[in-house]
């Protein structure tokens, strides 16, 4: 008579396989958690809210607060906040330093092109003029899926920039890298969308332009 295999052998093997799979899943989860915790995007200690080469729109002579904005010139919400930022500069220019940093959202086809154009203008001392031009005309080129670099070049001509120098700056990989460095550092600081504001080094959770105004006024009053 053939001996029967113990009925407990198959369940034991299946249980062992389940334990091995569970251990593998837990191991992968552990690696994922370690990656997230050590990701540069979450390591704010290696990043600065303001760097030596950051673009200062307004340097307050009697500085009481510093407002930093990570922005995307193609972002409609940034455009909605733009008048408020300009008003804060106008009303509190003596006490409020305002810094602009690039954060072109990859999903926006011309956000990097716009930032590069602004950076090229900044090389000729016309940062603010091009910065304002981008927001004033956003409705004309925003959301276009093809390149609008020629439109931005037209802005440079209207601003009477040295076009040979402008074209050279736009074509220079270092200009794009300058924009990218702001973007990468923004991610390291926890920026995930635009506009993102930092006030005196602290990230703001603003829900409206009015909330931004209130936060700034409170900082200046304090």
Secondary structure by P-SEA (a helix, b strand, c coil): cccccccaaaaaaaaaaaaaaaaaaaaaaaaaaaaaaacccccccccccccccccccbbbccccbbbbbbcccccaaaaaaaaaaaaaaaaccccbbbbbbbbbccccccaaaaaaaaaaaaaacaaaaaaaaaaacccccccccccaaaaaaaaaaaaccaaaaaaaaaacaaaaaaaaaaaaaaaaaccccccbbbccccccccccaaaaaaaaaaaaac
